[in-house]
């Protein structure tokens, strides 16, 4: 994600909305006069984000919009517009992939909200975090918005390749925003982190420009599987039971890679797809039972599923060893 000009559009603030914002002391969100207005629900989301920005002592945020997203931003216009364009392409490819495979997915009912900031310090202030060095772009499910900063300005985990990190991280967190706003995952459901993260990993690996079919191999996860092939395997049952594998600083990257393998298997396997869809429906409906009760009921024998996931991880390691596109990484 390089900060090139995108195709996003900025919404117009009508007189009433401007006066309301001014009366609430929310600060000015500037926009071009010829752009479409926000709907009442979108304006409410905008005002809530502006109120939080004021509390955090952030400068004025500029309002931008595309057909299905809007952003409040103090980052460069080129960067913000490209972020909106990437989100639009991601959503288009998501809707082209999941509904034809009979996932219970609908288009979003309104524009989804992004807060795009110039630096990690601003993100820390906006989110009220205590550790600037641990700043990460994040989907905030309680506020139903994505808070994202330009990784080129810093941030602990992205020093090696911030340019690529911008695209992958934006797509990962935007995917979580999309899931909660299109019905794939219910915001109030007890969805295992392995399912959330695996689904987002299924969509994150895409270029910074243009359309890209969902579900292409995730190179970063394949590399992790290969380089940590001697690490103990985390059983599927443990991934689905709780978040402990993701809380382990030594193993959370392995948990993420295995979660991608699991979702890739459940979505791509004709024998597994229908059961996975029933499982998601049960979780979203908050069907009675523990996490593992629902998994065993709808995904069936978890030991057998674990064996399939292990075998699939082995196939991805073999792919890494032989595929010419990974030659440089093998050296």
N, C-alpha and C positions, 0 to 999 in steps of 0.2 A: 504494500500500500504506500504509494509514493507521493501523495499529495497532488496528483494531477487533477485538473478540473473535471468534475462529474456532471451528471445531468439532473441533479436534484433541483427542486424549486422551493422557494421560501413562501410561507403563507403570509397573507396580509392581516394585520391587526385592524379590525374595524374600530370605529370611534368608541362604541360601548365597551369593547374588550380593553381598549387602551385606558379608558377612564377607570374601569374596574381595577386594572393592574396598578394604575397610579394611586387610586384610593387605598388599596391594600398595602401600598409601599413595597411592591414586589420588585421594583426596578424596571428598566426599559428593556424590552426584547425587540430589537429593531427588525424590520422586514420591508420588502419592497411593496409598494402600494398596489401593484397590479397582480399580485399572487392570491390564490384562493384562501378564504378564511378557514380557521379551524372549526370543527364541530364543537358543540358544548362539552362533550366528554373529553375531546382533545384539549380544549382550552382549560378545562379543570386540571388535567394532567400537567399542562404547561405551567399554570399558576402555582401548583404544588411544588414543582421543581424550582421555579423562580423564588418561592418563599424559602425553600431550603438553601438556595444559593445566597440569598440575603443573610440568613442566619450564619452561614459559613464565612461571610465577609468577602465573597467573590465579586469580581467586577461584573459589569453588565454583560449579559449573554445575548448573542444574536440568534434570532429564530430563522431556521431553514426548514424546508419541507420537501418531501418527494411524495409520490402518490400514496404510499402506505406507511411512511415513517415521518416523524419530525424530530429535529435536533435543536437543542439549546446549546450554544457553543461559544467559547472564547478562543478556540483554536483557529488556524488559518481557514479562510473560506474554501480554498482548494482541498485541504485535508477533510474538512467537514462534508463537502459535497461528495468527495470520493467515498467517505464512510457511508453516506446515504445510498450511493449507487451500489456499493458492495452489498448492503443490506437488501436492497431491492432485488438484485440478481439472486442472492441467496434465497429469498422468499419465493421468487418465481421458480427456481429449480426445486425447492422443497415441495411446492404445490404441484409441480409436474411429476414428482416421484412418488409421494406417499398416497394421495387419493386414488390413483389408478391401481394401487396394490391393496385397496380396500381398508386402509387405515381410517379411523374416524377423525378426519381432519376437515376443517372448514376455513375459508378465507377469514382474515381478521376483520372484526366489525368496525374498527377505527384505526387511525394511524397509531403506530407504536412509538414510544418515547425514548429518545436518546439524549444523554447529556455528554457532550464532547468537550473535553478540557485540554488545555495546552500542556500541562505538566503533571507529574505524579503528586506533587505537593498540593495542587489544587484539588485533586481527587481525594487525598487524605482529608482535607478540610471539608469537602462536600459530604463525604461519608461519615465524618466524625471519627476516623481511625486514629490510632496513637502512634503507629510505626511507619514513618514515611518510606523507609527502605523496603517495606513489605507491600507497597502499593501495587494493586493489580486491577486491570479493567474487570468489571463485574456486572452481572445481571442482578439487580436488587428485586427479588420477587415480592417483597412487602410493598414496595412503591411501584412495582410493575414498570421499571425502566432500566435501561442499560446505561451505566456510567463508564465512560471510556476516555483514556487519555492517550496522547501521541507517545508511543513507546520510545521514539527517537529522543525524547526529552529525558529519559532515564527510567528507573524502575528496576527493582532488584533482579527479577528473573529473566530479563530479556536483553542482556548486554551483547550477546554473541551475534544476534541477527535481528535487530529491532525492526528493520524494514519488513522482513517476512513475518516477524512477530505481530506487527500491526494487523496484517490481514488474517492470520490464523486466529489470533485472540479475539478480534472483532467478530469473526464468523462463529467461533465457539460460543461466545456470550450472547450474540444476537440469536443464535439457534435456540438457546434456552428461553429467551424472550419470546420467540416465535412459537415454541411448543406451548407455552402457557396461554397464548392468545389465539391459538387456532384449534384447541381441543385435543391435541396429541397427548398432553399431560395436563391434569387438572391442578390449578394452583394450590388447592387445599389438600390434595392427596398425599399420602405417605409413600412417595416414589423413592425407591432406593437410589442412592447417589450413583451407583454403578450403571443404572438404567439412564439417568439423566446425562451423566458424563459420556457414556458410550454413545448415546444418540447424538450428542453435540459433536463428539469426535467423528461420527459418521458423516458430518456435514462440513467440518472445519477446514479440511484440506482442499483448498481451491485457489485459483489465481486471483490477483488483485483486480483484474479487469475481465469482464465478459461472463457469459453463461458457462456452467460447469455441472455436469450431471451429478446428482447426489450419490454418495456411497462409493466413490472411487477410493482405491487403496490409500490409507493414511500412512504416508512415508515415515513420519516421526514415530508413530506407534510401532511400525515394523522394525525400525532401527532399534528401538528400546527392547522389543522382544528378542532380537538377535543378540544384542550386546549383553543382555542380562539373562541369557539362556540357561545359565547355571544357577540362577536364583531359585529358591523354592517357589513352586506354583501356588497361587492363591486359589483355593477351590471356589467354584461358582457359588456354592451354598454360602460360603463366607462373604463373598461379594454382595450377595443379595440380602443377607441377614442384617447387616448394620454398616456403619461408616468407618469402622475401626481400620480397615486396610488403607483408607485414604488419610487417616490421621497419623499414620506412621511416616515420619520424614524420610526414612530409608526405603520405603516400599510404595509410596503413593504413586510414583510414576509407573511402577509395575501394575498397580491396581488400575490405573487409567488405560494402559495398553491392553490389559486383559478385558476390561470393560468394552473397549472397542471391538476386540475379537468376538466377544459374546454377542453384541448387538449386530455385528456384521453377519454372524452365523444365524441369529434369529430372524433377521430380515431377509437374508438371501436364500435360506434353505426352504424349499417348498414344503418339506415335512415339518418345519418348525414355525413357519410364518403364522398360520391360523391360531396356534396355541399362544404365540406371543401377543397377537391382537386381542385374544380373549383375556390374557393376563393384564394387558394395559387397561382394557375396559373394566375389569374387576378392581384394579388399583384406583382408577379414576372415580369409580362409583363408591369407593371406600367400603367395599364388600367386607363383611366381618371376617376376622381371622388375622393371624400374624403375617408378617412379610413372607416367611417361609411356607406358611399354610397356603397362601395364594399362589406362590411360585410352584409348589408341588401339585396343586390342583390344576393349574392351567399350563404349566411348562412340563409337568409330569416328572419323570424320574430325574432328579437333579444330578445324581451320580453319572447317569448316561449322558446328560447334557454336558457335564464337566469333561467327560472323556472326549466328546465331540469338540469342545472348545480347545482342549489341549492339542488334539490332532490338527485343528485348524491353525493354531499358533505355530505348530511345527511346519505346516505348509507355507505359512508366511515367512518363516525363517529360511526355508529352502528357496523361496522366491527371492529373498534378499541376496542369498549367496549366488544366484544365477542371473538375475536380471541385470542387463547392461546399464540401466539408469542408476543403479546403486554402486557402480564400479568405484567411483571416487571415495564413497563412504566405507568401502571394504578395505581400502588401503591402510 
